[in-house]
Amino acid sequence: MTRDKEEHTRRRRVWDMAFSSKCLRRYEDRVAEYTTQLLQHIEALQDEPLDISMWFNFYSFDVMGDLAFGKIFDMLSNGTKHPFMEQTHSHMLVAGSLSRLAWIFSLLKRIPIFNQKTCELEERIKQLVDWRIKNEPDVPDILSWILRDYFGLSKPKGQETLNLYGDAQLIAVAGSDTTAASLTCLFFELAINPQALHNVQEEIDRYHLEYSTLDHQNLSKLSYLQACINESMRLYPLLPSGLQRITPPEGLQVGSIRLPGDTIVSIPSYAFNRDERLFKNADQFIPERWTTMTELTRDSSLFTPFSIGKYSCVGRQLGLMEIRFVASQILRVFDVKLANCNTAKEFASGLRDSFTLACPSLHLVFTRRDIWTPSPISEK
């Protein structure tokens, strides 16, 4: 994380290598393993209300810990929260509340009662990075590329070490919370929209008739599944308040409005994505707006769930891989519905902007479908 544009460009190249197509193929087997673990837990708890929001968090943190730090958190295996997850969520709750007042962090860092959660998370990140430096994995992970760049510097300075820890923290947050929230909101909408659930299950079934293994490249071609993912991300953007940008020094003309130069601006994604001028029936979950009913969307290029340009989300394809693997595995085996202890209104009102989207508990009931046949995970 840096405000120096040249330094950002240099370090972004390193991140791009960590998420290249070749690296993603290496990560795929491990993502598949955790997906299978998740499916096994759902099988063991089928027909009963299951807090799927919690289990999706276990899944995303386990994947992130393995791929980013070579660290096994075992939350799926143990069914319990790891302190790192709790520290991350506590920090993000504070960060989300103050994200529009970035300058105030310098002040609050000097007040122990406000700074405690941040210090705990920073210390945990430091421990993970220091452990990872001493324990190089057999198969390169995401941090392999970051560390290669760091140790490639002639004499890493104090700020460069802080940058290393900052990058690790970014991996931890962006690689876990966002995936868990995306999965939770997707399954919520499918649970209350049975026709969409039926349609996506049919597409997944057809996929398995054509392919004998699960493969992300082929899963990415499932248009209705992707439409459901898009529609869920439109309704529940991962960064509800959007990202901040600075206008150019000469200012910026937006329609009839003149914005002065060097001014912080942002567009709240949640409000933008539910604007009826841009998306007809904006509050409704209609996956077909991305397939056969494109007239419901004024301009599909307006939809940018991972941002655009040189500051876009570098881990987009890894996040989509996790979502597609989970959806294709679970929905092939199970039907899903909202548990009686939950209502759609309760879930919607429990959503929080913690910079990233934070979801409340979501209890769903998973019931085995009448007709299905298991398929093996592809070997790479």
Residue pairs with C-beta under 8 A, 6 or more apart in sequence:
1 163
1 166
1 167
1 170
2 8
2 11
2 163
8 310
8 311
9 310
11 149
11 163
11 167
12 310
12 314
14 145
14 146
14 148
14 149
15 145
15 146
15 314
16 314
17 23
17 145
18 142
18 144
18 145
18 146
18 314
19 142
19 314
19 315
19 317
19 318
23 140
23 142
24 216
24 317
24 318
24 321
25 380
26 139
26 140
26 380
27 67
27 318
27 321
28 215
28 216
28 321
28 378
28 380
29 377
29 379
29 380
30 63
30 66
30 67
31 63
31 67
31 318
31 321
31 322
31 325
32 214
32 325
32 377
32 378
33 377
34 59
34 62
34 63
34 66
34 76
35 59
35 322
35 325
35 326
35 329
36 329
36 377
37 59
37 62
37 76
37 77
38 55
38 58
38 59
38 76
38 326
38 329
38 330
39 329
39 330
39 333
41 55
41 76
41 79
42 50
42 55
42 330
42 334
42 366
43 333
45 366
46 334
46 366
46 367
46 368
47 365
47 366
47 367
48 365
49 339
49 340
49 341
49 342
49 363
49 364
49 365
50 339
50 363
50 364
50 365
50 366
51 361
51 362
51 363
52 183
52 184
52 187
52 362
52 363
52 364
53 180
53 184
53 359
53 360
53 361
53 362
54 81
54 361
55 76
56 179
56 180
56 183
56 184
56 187
56 326
57 75
57 85
57 176
57 177
57 180
58 75
58 76
58 79
58 81
58 85
59 75
59 76
59 179
59 180
59 183
59 322
59 326
60 175
60 176
60 177
60 179
60 180
60 183
60 322
61 73
61 75
61 82
61 84
61 85
61 176
61 180
62 72
62 73
62 74
62 75
62 76
63 175
63 176
63 179
63 322
64 171
64 172
64 175
64 176
64 179
65 71
65 72
65 73
65 84
66 72
66 141
67 141
67 142
67 175
67 318
68 141
68 142
68 143
68 168
68 171
68 172
68 175
69 128
69 129
69 131
69 132
69 141
69 143
69 168
70 132
70 135
70 137
70 141
70 143
71 128
71 131
71 132
73 82
73 84
73 85
74 82
75 81
75 82
75 85
83 124
84 124
84 128
84 172
85 176
87 117
87 120
87 121
87 124
88 121
88 172
88 173
88 176
88 177
89 177
89 354
89 358
90 117
90 120
90 121
91 117
91 118
91 120
91 121
92 173
92 177
92 354
92 355
92 356
92 358
93 352
93 354
93 358
94 114
94 117
94 118
95 354
95 355
96 352
96 353
96 354
96 355
96 356
96 358
97 354
98 104
98 105
98 108
99 241
99 355
100 241
100 244
108 114
108 115
109 115
109 118
121 169
122 165
122 169
125 165
125 168
125 169
125 172
126 165
128 168
128 172
129 143
129 164
129 165
129 168
132 143
132 147
133 147
136 144
137 144
142 171
142 175
143 168
143 171
146 164
146 167
146 168
146 171
147 164
150 156
150 160
150 161
150 164
153 160
156 164
173 356
174 313
174 315
174 356
175 315
175 318
175 319
177 354
177 356
177 357
177 358
178 238
178 319
178 356
178 357
179 319
179 322
179 323
180 359
181 236
181 238
181 356
181 357
181 358
181 359
182 229
182 232
182 233
182 236
182 238
182 319
182 323
183 322
183 323
183 326
183 327
184 359
184 362
185 232
185 233
185 235
185 236
185 357
185 359
186 228
186 229
186 232
186 323
186 327
187 327
187 330
187 336
187 362
187 364
188 338
188 344
188 347
188 362
188 364
189 196
189 228
189 231
189 232
189 235
189 285
190 196
190 197
190 200
190 228
190 331
190 336
191 197
191 336
191 337
191 338
191 364
192 285
192 338
192 344
193 285
194 337
196 228
196 285
196 287
197 331
197 335
197 336
199 224
199 287
200 224
200 225
200 228
200 287
200 327
200 331
201 331
201 332
201 335
201 369
203 222
203 223
203 224
203 225
204 222
204 225
204 327
204 328
204 331
204 332
205 332
205 372
207 218
207 219
207 222
207 328
208 332
208 373
208 375
211 218
212 375
212 376
213 375
213 376
213 377
213 378
213 379
214 325
214 328
214 329
214 375
214 376
214 377
214 378
215 378
216 321
216 324
216 325
219 225
219 324
219 325
219 328
220 226
220 320
220 324
222 324
222 328
223 291
224 287
224 291
225 324
225 327
225 328
226 290
227 287
227 288
227 289
227 290
227 291
228 287
228 327
229 320
229 323
229 324
229 327
230 287
230 290
230 303
230 305
231 285
231 286
231 287
231 289
231 290
232 285
233 305
234 273
234 279
234 303
234 305
235 273
235 274
235 283
235 285
236 351
236 357
237 269
237 270
237 273
237 305
237 357
238 305
238 356
238 357
239 269
239 355
239 356
239 357
240 268
240 269
240 270
240 351
240 353
240 357
241 266
241 268
241 269
241 270
241 353
241 355
242 266
242 267
242 268
242 269
242 272
243 266
243 307
243 311
244 264
244 265
244 266
245 264
245 265
245 266
246 262
246 263
246 264
246 265
247 259
247 260
247 261
247 262
247 263
247 265
248 261
249 261
249 262
250 261
251 258
251 259
251 260
251 261
252 258
252 259
252 261
253 259
259 265
269 305
270 353
272 278
272 302
273 279
273 282
273 303
274 282
274 283
275 282
276 282
277 298
278 297
278 298
278 299
278 302
279 289
279 296
279 297
279 298
280 289
280 295
280 296
280 297
281 296
286 293
286 296
288 296
289 296
289 297
290 297
290 300
294 300
297 303
304 312
306 312
306 313
306 316
307 313
313 319
330 336
330 366
332 369
332 372
332 375
333 368
333 369
333 372
333 374
334 366
334 367
334 368
334 369
335 366
335 367
335 368
335 369
336 364
336 365
336 366
336 367
337 364
337 365
337 367
338 344
338 363
338 364
338 365
339 363
339 364
339 365
341 363
342 361
342 362
342 363
342 364
346 360
347 359
347 360
347 362
350 359
350 360
350 361
351 357
351 358
351 359
351 360
352 358
352 360
